[in-house]
Amino acid sequence: MTDFHVHTSASDGQYSPAELIQKAKEKNISAIAITDHDTVAGLEEGQKAACDAGISFIRGTELNIQWPTGEFHLLGLGLKEISSSLNEIIGNLQKNREERNHQMFELLVQKFPELSWDELSEMFPDTILGRPHFARYLVAKNIVKQNQVAFDLFLAKGRECYVPRTGANLDEAIVAIRDSGGYPVIAHPMSLFVSWGKLPEVIADIYDRGVMGIEAFHPGARNSECFRLEELGRKLGFFITAASDFHGEKIRKDRKLGHTCGGRKIDEKLIPEMDELVAMLKTDN
């Protein structure tokens, strides 16, 4: 099995990069991509652990892109050397994320004065904070019982403690990833919140602008949607990827390493050209 989109504690995942690689080894996963949100901080640790474990390692990241509806996440897979342009984009995204975090936390404190930013930071050291950490903190403070409840009541788009995010420019992000020797891939396309009537045109434009791959298979989409995305992607010329978008059992227990929509294993039965894809994207250990 393989997995082209997973998260570690370098962003909003449960496990450190080394711990994640160990879990991948236990699951007999042969190739994996660490794609933390708006950072490349976990790649060196992950690559070393993967080398020791005999797992093909794909250096990646997941960038938030400015988009009028839903959300647009752009994966950079197969990164070789991190370019100055990618470092600049990541720096800007992290700064914007930090400002947004403080704005959202202030809204939470207005409702729950017992909350403390220092306490939150101590709970998640050496981590780029985001809404999943806020949710886990609210659970720890017994304000809500489950992470999803925190989103449903306070943190989801349209809720009273939500603050819109600022994303990177798509064209600049594409260039930065390719300057780093990587391949831009659109993650979970259904999150764009574009109707099926308009989606082919939108996806075609994204391809024309230089995005090379499409994550057709994702556990957040229906089986029928995934196969429809695969058909559209192949027709347009994208290469096809599949992922679990694994964050850890405590964060999203419904997502399992090496599995995607409908619980399918991510292997050559799902993507026949899997070996060629891994060879293209993997880092030379």
C-alpha positions in Angstrom: 0.0 0.0 0.0 0.9 3.7 -0.4 -0.4 7.0 0.9 0.2 10.3 -0.8 -1.3 12.7 1.8 -0.7 12.4 5.6 -0.1 14.8 8.5 2.2 14.8 11.5 2.6 16.9 14.6 4.5 19.4 12.5 1.0 20.7 11.7 -2.2 19.3 12.9 -1.4 15.6 13.1 -1.3 13.4 16.2 2.0 11.7 15.6 5.6 13.0 15.2 7.1 12.3 11.7 9.1 9.4 13.1 6.1 7.9 14.9 4.0 8.2 11.8 6.6 6.3 9.7 6.7 3.6 12.4 2.9 3.2 12.1 3.3 3.1 8.3 5.8 0.3 8.7 3.4 -1.6 10.9 0.7 -1.3 8.2 3.1 -2.6 5.5 2.9 0.7 3.6 5.7 0.8 1.1 5.6 4.5 0.1 4.3 7.6 2.0 4.1 11.4 1.6 4.2 13.7 4.6 2.2 16.8 3.6 1.8 19.0 6.6 -0.2 22.2 6.3 1.9 25.2 5.3 5.2 23.8 6.5 8.0 21.5 5.5 9.3 21.2 9.1 8.7 17.5 9.5 10.3 16.3 6.3 13.9 15.7 7.5 12.8 13.6 10.5 10.3 11.8 8.3 12.8 11.1 5.6 15.4 9.7 8.0 12.8 7.4 9.7 11.6 6.2 6.3 15.1 5.4 5.2 15.7 3.4 8.4 12.3 1.6 7.9 12.9 0.8 4.2 9.9 2.9 3.1 10.0 5.1 0.0 9.6 8.7 1.2 7.9 11.5 -0.7 8.7 15.0 0.5 5.6 17.1 0.5 3.5 20.0 1.8 -0.1 21.2 1.7 -0.6 24.9 0.9 -3.8 26.8 1.5 -4.8 28.7 -1.7 -7.0 31.7 -1.9 -10.3 30.6 -3.3 -13.8 32.2 -3.5 -15.8 29.1 -2.4 -15.1 26.2 -0.1 -11.4 25.7 0.3 -8.5 25.0 -2.1 -5.5 23.0 -0.8 -2.6 22.4 -3.1 -0.2 19.6 -2.4 3.4 19.8 -3.4 4.7 16.3 -3.9 8.2 15.1 -4.6 10.0 18.2 -3.3 13.7 18.1 -3.9 15.2 21.4 -2.6 12.9 23.9 -1.0 13.0 27.0 -3.2 13.2 30.6 -1.8 9.8 31.2 -3.4 8.2 28.3 -1.5 9.9 29.3 1.7 8.4 32.8 1.2 4.9 31.5 0.6 5.1 29.2 3.6 6.4 32.1 5.8 3.5 34.3 4.7 0.9 31.5 5.2 2.2 30.8 8.7 2.1 34.5 9.6 -1.5 34.8 8.3 -2.4 31.6 10.2 -1.0 33.0 13.4 -2.9 36.2 13.1 -6.1 34.3 12.3 -5.5 32.0 15.3 -5.3 34.9 17.7 -8.4 36.4 16.3 -10.4 33.2 16.6 -9.0 32.6 20.1 -10.1 36.0 21.2 -13.6 35.2 20.1 -13.5 31.9 22.0 -12.2 33.8 25.2 -15.2 36.2 25.0 -17.4 33.1 25.4 -15.2 31.2 27.8 -12.9 33.4 29.9 -11.2 30.5 31.5 -9.3 29.7 28.2 -5.6 30.6 28.1 -3.4 30.9 25.1 -0.4 29.9 27.1 -2.2 26.8 28.2 -3.1 26.0 24.7 0.5 26.5 23.5 1.9 24.3 26.3 -0.6 21.5 25.3 0.7 21.6 21.7 4.4 22.5 21.7 6.5 22.8 18.5 3.3 22.7 16.4 1.7 25.0 13.9 -1.6 25.6 15.6 -5.0 25.5 13.8 -8.6 24.8 14.4 -8.1 21.1 15.2 -5.9 22.1 18.2 -8.6 24.6 19.3 -11.1 21.8 19.2 -9.0 19.4 21.2 -8.3 22.1 23.7 -12.1 22.7 24.1 -12.5 19.0 24.7 -9.7 19.0 27.3 -11.4 21.9 29.1 -14.7 20.0 29.1 -16.5 22.7 27.1 -17.4 20.1 24.5 -17.3 16.3 24.5 -15.9 15.8 20.9 -13.7 17.6 18.4 -16.5 17.7 15.8 -18.9 19.3 18.3 -16.4 22.2 18.7 -16.4 22.7 15.0 -20.2 22.4 14.7 -20.8 24.9 17.5 -17.9 27.4 17.2 -15.1 26.8 14.7 -16.7 25.8 11.3 -17.3 28.3 8.6 -20.2 30.5 9.4 -20.0 29.8 13.2 -19.5 32.7 15.6 -15.8 32.0 16.4 -14.8 31.4 12.8 -12.4 33.8 11.0 -11.8 33.5 7.2 -8.3 32.4 6.2 -6.0 34.1 3.8 -4.5 31.8 1.2 -1.6 31.9 -1.2 -2.0 32.9 -4.9 -2.4 29.7 -7.0 -0.1 30.7 -9.8 2.7 31.7 -7.4 2.3 28.5 -5.4 2.5 26.4 -8.6 5.7 28.1 -9.6 7.2 27.7 -6.1 6.5 24.0 -6.0 7.9 23.4 -9.4 10.9 25.5 -8.5 11.4 23.1 -5.6 11.5 20.1 -8.0 8.0 19.1 -7.0 4.7 18.4 -8.6 1.6 20.5 -7.8 -1.5 18.3 -7.0 -5.0 19.5 -6.2 -6.1 17.9 -2.9 -9.6 16.7 -2.3 -11.2 18.6 -5.2 -14.8 18.3 -3.8 -13.7 20.8 -1.1 -13.7 23.5 -3.8 -17.5 23.5 -3.4 -18.0 23.8 -7.2 -21.1 22.2 -8.7 -20.6 19.2 -11.0 -21.9 21.3 -13.9 -19.1 23.8 -13.5 -16.3 21.5 -12.1 -14.9 20.2 -15.4 -14.3 23.7 -16.6 -12.8 24.8 -13.3 -10.5 21.7 -13.1 -9.4 22.2 -16.7 -8.4 25.8 -15.9 -6.4 24.5 -12.9 -4.6 22.0 -15.2 -3.9 24.7 -17.8 -2.3 26.9 -15.1 0.3 24.1 -14.3 -1.2 21.8 -11.7 -0.1 18.3 -12.7 -1.9 15.9 -10.5 -5.4 15.4 -9.0 -6.2 13.6 -5.7 -9.1 11.8 -7.1 -9.5 9.4 -4.2 -10.1 10.9 -0.8 -12.1 9.6 2.2 -14.1 12.8 2.4 -15.8 12.1 -0.9 -18.3 9.5 -2.0 -17.1 6.6 -4.1 -19.0 7.7 -7.1 -17.5 11.2 -6.9 -14.0 9.8 -6.6 -14.3 7.6 -9.8 -15.9 10.5 -11.6 -12.9 12.7 -10.6 -10.5 10.0 -11.8 -12.2 9.9 -15.2 -12.2 13.7 -15.5 -8.5 13.9 -14.3 -7.3 11.3 -16.8 -9.3 12.9 -19.6 -7.6 16.3 -18.9 -4.1 14.8 -18.5 -3.5 14.9 -14.8 -1.7 12.0 -13.0 -4.0 10.4 -10.4 -3.3 10.1 -6.7 -5.1 8.7 -3.7 -4.8 9.4 0.0 -6.1 8.8 3.5 -5.5 12.4 4.7 -4.6 10.7 7.9 -4.2 12.9 11.0 -4.3 10.3 13.8 -7.0 8.2 15.5 -7.6 10.9 18.2 -8.2 13.5 15.6 -10.0 11.6 12.8 -10.6 8.0 13.8 -12.5 7.4 10.6 -9.3 7.8 8.5 -6.8 5.0 8.2 -3.3 5.0 6.8 -3.1 3.4 3.4 -6.9 3.6 2.9 -9.1 6.0 1.0 -12.8 6.4 0.0 -15.0 3.5 0.9 -12.1 1.9 2.9 -10.3 1.0 -0.2 -6.6 0.1 0.0 -4.4 2.5 -1.9 -2.5 0.1 -4.2 -2.0 -0.8 -7.8 -5.5 -2.2 -8.0 -6.8 1.3 -7.4 -4.1 3.1 -9.4 -2.5 0.8 -12.0 0.5 3.0 -12.6 1.3 3.1 -8.9 5.0 1.9 -9.3 5.7 4.6 -11.9 4.1 7.3 -9.7 6.1 6.4 -6.6 9.3 6.3 -8.7 8.5 9.8 -10.0 7.7 11.3 -6.6 10.0 9.5 -4.1 13.0 11.0 -2.5 16.3 9.3 -3.0 17.1 8.1 0.5 
